[in-house]
Amino acid sequence: MAQQKTKNSTNGERNWSELPQDIIHLFSKKLPDISDFIHLRAVCKSWQLSVPVTNPPLQLPWLLERRQEGENPIIRFFCLSSGKVHTIACPSSCHVRLYGPGGRYLLAYHVGNNERYLLNPLTSDQIHVPDGFLPENIGLDKINGGNVVVVSRNTNMMGFWQPEADDWVYVEGVGNWYSGNAYYMGQYFSHDKYTGITNVIDIATKKMAYQVAPPEGTNTLLKGRTIIIESGGKILRLFHHSKTEPCHFDIYCLHFSDGERNPCWMKITNIGDQMLFLQYYRGLSVCASNFPGFEGNCIYFLKKGRYLCRYDIGNGTTEVLRCPFDLVGTWFVPSLV
């Protein structure tokens, strides 16, 4: 009787579907580009079950190409970690302007009918923004389950999308004519560009928790941008000297000199293992140690809508990075759910 060929035969063939699930799961966490994660799940049913779509590897923000609001439903993203350009067909993006920076969703504005909604360009998932609520930016509440936070300048109101309740919750009295806002651990930090004061509002009570005076010696007439951002559990205040050459940043960390009282801004020259990704008055922060080949204590920012730049906080220098796009848009953290 002829000897039957086994799945692991002498000629080196192997049935890769029989790899242990924990090995596949561990390998999936090392993939720097979510497109590789998608390809891994497509290998076979066993691998697909080993790495659920709800548990992808951590991703660096993708850079969105700025485009014309025409009928073309194609969106292009640049992945820093792999150097790849991803072209995505997204019919929901026709005649739409996309705003960020955002994680999972971007803020979409339809130039034809003025409709506003949240859009995940990878899944085409949409969340309708109620009529009359005119949002200006989008962010994430990392503490409360990753709920989407949208701030409206025109109606002086903040809106929270709560996936569990499938509904919006509103807080009035914030977001009016401020720039450089951040939301973290139930508090909303809003920078008043006219006075330089940072107002901190407790969302639960809807009242002012405290105010932070501008850093000593601050010139509110100085041209540039002030950004408030959460980074590694700390609140940072950045001033981007965007109108000078070479452009640079002044960085401050929120400090309490007496327990939880007397808040002030303390100037710093090191943000540790964090990397910041900025666009105008908004930003995202990620931990560099989660991404091999990248170093912390730096800021990635977009200059004049054309250039992708990296600012080294340690030595105060800026370098222009390779970017495949003529016009750059915003940052988006890719998500498949």
Secondary structure, DSSP 4 states (H G I P E B T S, - for coil): -PPPPPSS-TTS---GGGS-HHHHHHHHTT-SSHHHHHHHHTS-HHHHHHS-TTSPPP-PPEEEEP--SSS--EEEEEETTT--EEEEE-GGGTTEEEE-SEES-EEEEETTT--EEEEETTTTEEEEPPTT--EEEEEEETTTTTEEEEEETTTTEEEEEETTTTEEEEEES--SS-EEEEEETTEEEEE-TTT-PEEEEETTTTEEEEEEPPPTT--TTSSSEEEEEEETTEEEEEEEETTSSS-EEEEEEEEEEETTEEEEEEE-S--TTEEEEEETTEEEEEEGGGSTT--SSEEEEEETTTEEEEEETTTTEEEEEP-S-SSEEEEEE----
